[in-house]
Amino acid sequence: MFDRFSTIVNGLKGFAETIPEDKLVRKLLYSLPESWDGKRTAIIKAKNLKTLKLDELVGSLLTHEIMKQGREEEKNKEEKRVEKL
């Protein structure tokens, strides 16, 4: 998703359109799918969106995604163990 977002932003820069970073942060946050509502809310409440850098936001979202995948893998392993019993 971030790659598509970056492509659009870079295309706008090619047309000499500059968008403030705080606006890009808000656009990315509000373009997240509904399944990310909890994380979006947490970021909005915990961070100052006017000073939050786009790279920091992306890092936070990637960290959350990695942690979420790890929990799902552990859950799947546990389910397989239970099935074997």
Secondary structure as the mmCIF struct_conf table of DSSP 4:
data_model
#
loop_
_struct_conf.conf_type_id
_struct_conf.id
_struct_conf.beg_label_comp_id
_struct_conf.beg_label_asym_id
_struct_conf.beg_label_seq_id
_struct_conf.end_label_comp_id
_struct_conf.end_label_asym_id
_struct_conf.end_label_seq_id
HELX_RH_AL_P HELX_RH_AL_P1 PHE A 2 GLY A 14
TURN_TY1_P TURN_TY1_P1 PHE A 15 ALA A 16
HELX_RH_AL_P HELX_RH_AL_P2 GLU A 21 TYR A 30
TURN_TY1_P TURN_TY1_P2 SER A 31 SER A 31
BEND BEND1 LEU A 32 LEU A 32
HELX_RH_3T_P HELX_RH_3T_P1 GLU A 34 TRP A 36
HELX_RH_AL_P HELX_RH_AL_P3 ASP A 37 ALA A 46
BEND BEND2 LYS A 47 LYS A 47
TURN_TY1_P TURN_TY1_P3 LEU A 49 THR A 51
HELX_RH_AL_P HELX_RH_AL_P4 LEU A 54 LYS A 84
#
